[in-house]
Amino acid sequence: MSDTRAPATAGAIWGDESERRSALDPRQLPDTRHEFTVVGGEWQNLPDAVDDDLMVINMGPQHPSTHGVLRMVLTLDGEIVVDNRPVIGYLHTGIEKNAEYRPWTHSVTFVTRMDYLSPLFNELAYCLAVEKLLGISDDVPERASALRVLLCELNRIASHLVWLATGGLELGSVSAMIYGFREREGILDILEHVTGLRMNHAYFRPGGVSQDVPMDFRERVEVLLTEMPRRIDEFEALLSENPIWVERNTGVGILTREQCFDLGVTGPVLRSAGVAHDLRKAAPYCGIEQYDFDVPTTDTCDAFGRYTIRIQEMRESLKIVRQVLDTLPGGPVMVADPKIAWPAQLALGPDGIGNAKEYIGKIMGQSMEALIHHFKLVTEGFTVPEGQVYVPVESPRGELGYHVTSSGTNKPYRVHVRDPSFIHIGVLPVMSRGLLIADIIAAVASLDPVMGGVDR
């Protein structure tokens, strides 16, 4: 399909007349539908649709049901969606480019802000990629790897709870929204207690984690493991047989197994088509293969199937958390190499994370060499050998992959992210055609997109 982009001049919705004629050549379209080029401009200048019986409307970018600043240009035949063109870029942050200008460890504070509902997965994939380039993957302490798995599974549950809360609200279930965010708060309290922040933690670092968990960490997680299964049961009792919820989701947003393969779909959306693909099983990382858990699937290929899968995945994540907690090894949480283990010693104080007093006393009052080393490690960082790697992890939305390239300096040459939300936004035209406009809400929600990961 040819690219017929029009210049984004003020007050212009379409390109000039010649570009319009080119865009309307049905021979360029495999389904003979007209292709519209969408650029900026004033709404009142939008011309009539090409066919008198079609209407083109905007949904978003500031719409409560687009899960962020997603804009969809819908072509409607009455209330039937003929075409859906997603428009992105409203949340562009330049995170991948910024990573090229900071030392390797500093980039953790960038990547954690991409998918802000599952920040720990971005930190994990990035750190695994850096460790692979450094050749220290096997040197990461077992305790650090176990903590990574445990906290990521807690983060997965929190992310699924936000999906359930927002998706429920969009279809009229205010109770699902209230209870979903309530349960998420308990997980965020644990993450804040461990990392000092509710979100965007920067807790995972190349070589391990920034500091060990607090003394009462186990007791807090035990409370969650006791309460959360009952809460998940309540969600199912609230929604699974609710006639409105069932009717609004069943048969909506169909993506077959073949379409998922063709479009690069992963995660719960792929598993709703009956494909039991999960990177925690197919390409395990951080020792997660030692824990027993199942990969839920359905063959409904629709929004309701994705709901049931995410409910089951929360239970499976609780199983993993229980196993990690029962077998959590002791020992350090950072590699022994002092030239990589930055920051050297942190403590979780009353005001959040800070350097341990003993460590500060040493570098400020006892050892000039230690102070110089700390300064250089923080400001300049470490160098990484030349090379490039691709490391994927199973995020709540699917395959989150980091392609990281090093030129042998103290900064990345390139950090490119395969974010599942970006891939899944691309399937909207396929899954939307033939739906009622009201069903677009459920279809988009079933993908669980996060626009921070799309635009990054």
Secondary structure, DSSP 8 states (H G I E B T S, - for coil): ---------TT-SS--HHHHHHHT-GGG-TT-----------GGG----SSTT-EEEEE-SS-TTSSSS-EEEEEEETTEEEEEEEE--TT---HHHHGGGS-TGGGHHHHTTSSTTSHHHHHHHHHHHHHHHHT-GGGS-HHHHHHHHHHHHHHHHHHHHHHHHHHHHHTT-HHHHHHHHHHHHHHHHHHHHHHS-SS----EETTEESS---TTHHHHHHHHHHHHHHHHHHHHHHHTT-HHHHHHHTT-S---HHHHHHHT--HHHHHTTT----HHHHS--TTGGGS-------S--SHHHHHHHHHHHHHHHHHHHHHHHHH---S-SB-S-TTT--S--EEEETTEEEE-HHHHHHHHHT-HHHHHHHHHHHHT-----SEEEEEEEEETTEEEEEEEEE-SSSSEEEEEEE-HHHHHHTTHHHHHTT-BTTHHHHHHHHH---HHHHH-
